[in-house]
């Protein structure tokens, strides 16, 4: 049955995106998408000493189930047709977020998680705007896309750091555990990107891709605004203790 | 380096298109935020849409630091004397999601098993055990994962007599003692007469 539906999905990119999208939703709704919660939180707090594989798992899970990071990456790879470009951009993003994840936790930088997440929402808006051709007219003033993805990587890393800092992490094995978490983030990112890239590649074989590029990125932008609005509301309504 | 991820400049949209696209994205996002997300997530309902759509309850149900219940709690103190190789089982009737706090101490080492039996299900296979061990005390809070009886089995495996004391307070109805092959229910008096 699945084999029979596959070609029709290929002809109908919207249906395919819906299938993939709902699969993601099923996967992420069970786990609170944005924070490290429930059993995982208890685990992180109880841990004392190096725990490489559990932290790799938590990092990967955070990435695969974090729709803000996923939406940003979707925007980044939207117009990247060649895998070498995907690798180049994603490496810039990974270097950016690794720097701030490691230094943020190790230097114990105290940043407000809601404000950082609002900026992450706005990074989606920015990328969508770029994909919509919003900066094409700026000529020499046009922001360099590589630099932008690196700088937003720095913010995404700060966001990751705040998630880990929400716990009283034991100093015992801290560096090993953060690096493990970071490796997990990269693995999760590769996993997520593989699906996004395959889905986009399939869609590109149909003529509707470029026709719908503007609208798709406007929807992406809307999602970015919504995430930013959600985080700003959370920032304004959460009392400071 | 050439930026590969940008639209070809020749088919860049007009400024008008761009403004409309961006404005539409912003307006839709704000609309969804104010009418759906704010009521459901934060209990803020400026337009009354959360009330109309029944979303406000979602915010109320979300976990906060305070959890109130309709009835007062009860408290309990029991003392058991356990001769060598004697055992006792003492459990509270707790409904799903009801909590209790407890502390027990013994004058000697006891083998214990904190467990619960779901209501209406007889047999070993339904018993869920939460802590097993050997010790002279345990203090904690317990949140019932299902309706049933929840408590401890203690056994004295030493050759000395041991006195066991248990204090607890919780949203339970009563307790039940299993000892010497029999069991008896114990009603606990309400906090306020």
Interface residues (C-beta under 8 A of the other chain):
Chain A: X76 X77 X78 X79 X80 X81 X82 X85 X89 X125 X128 X129 X130 X131 X132 X133 X134 X135 X136 X137 X144 X145 X146 X213 X214 X215 X218 X219 X221 X222 X223 X224 X225 X226 X229 X230 X233 X234 X237
Chain B: X1 X3 X4 X5 X6 X7 X9 X11 X12 X13 X15 X17 X18 X21 X22 X24 X25 X26 X28 X29 X30 X32 X33 X37 X38 X41 X42 X44
